[in-house]
Amino acid sequence: AQKITQTQPGMFVQEKEAVTLDCTYDTSDQSYGLFWYKQPSSGEMIFLIYQGSYDEQNATEGRYSLNFQKARKSANLVISASQLGDSAMYFCAMREPYSGNTPLVFGKGTRLSVIA
Amino acid sequence: GAVVSQHPSWVICKSGTSVKIECRSLDFQATTMFWYRQFPKQSLMLMATSNEGSKATYEQGVEKDKFLINHASLTLSTLTVTSAHPEDSSFYICSARLGPHSTSGAGYTFGSGTRLTVV
């Protein structure tokens, strides 16, 4: 079964508008971590934001915020005031359990295109 | 901080030859390194987990004799693609697990990736 599901293969957003990228996850652990990465065409993985399963408040990092709905097992990324440079692939990832040297498991990604 | 230097960035090799990809941690000790493969327009798929000084653990379906991983020191992990074939052409990227007190990248850092093309 897929651990991380990103249902939007591609998204378009107008410059300066906000956009939400969807991510749902599947785990039976109580302790886990959720990540969002941006991957431009160069291939590097740029860390954006992190949410721990026990964090009560939604994580925010500048223009990025994570809409964490634990009961629904969703961790959507919200990008406010989109910029042309935001055009890239975006991956949602999970680490479970919370501790230990466990690898990240990635979703299939969403390609975001920002239109001028 | 917490930089992983990955080389080469891209490589073209002939079918049947071997290619070595290096991931070097510059300012920390990488006890655990993860190796991922990413085909065009697809996600990152975990190939193996390596721990310094011990044998790597490979994911199901990954040929350990073909993808040799060596993690002989706390600052260097290598992936060697042996007898490469065109179907091995892909983007390979390493990721290091940071220490428990690191806040960088929420505990993970990535190399910049290697684009392998086998002709």
Boltz contact constraints between the chains, C-beta under 6 A:
constraints:
  - contact:
      token1: [A, 43]
      token2: [B, 91]
      max_distance: 6.0
  - contact:
      token1: [A, 43]
      token2: [B, 113]
      max_distance: 6.0
  - contact:
      token1: [A, 44]
      token2: [B, 112]
      max_distance: 6.0
  - contact:
      token1: [A, 45]
      token2: [B, 110]
      max_distance: 6.0
  - contact:
      token1: [A, 47]
      token2: [B, 105]
      max_distance: 6.0
  - contact:
      token1: [A, 50]
      token2: [B, 106]
      max_distance: 6.0
  - contact:
      token1: [A, 101]
      token2: [B, 32]
      max_distance: 6.0
  - contact:
      token1: [A, 101]
      token2: [B, 97]
      max_distance: 6.0
  - contact:
      token1: [A, 103]
      token2: [B, 34]
      max_distance: 6.0
  - contact:
      token1: [A, 103]
      token2: [B, 46]
      max_distance: 6.0
  - contact:
      token1: [A, 103]
      token2: [B, 49]
      max_distance: 6.0
  - contact:
      token1: [A, 106]
      token2: [B, 43]
      max_distance: 6.0
  - contact:
      token1: [A, 106]
      token2: [B, 44]
      max_distance: 6.0
  - contact:
      token1: [A, 108]
      token2: [B, 43]
      max_distance: 6.0
  - contact:
      token1: [A, 109]
      token2: [B, 43]
      max_distance: 6.0
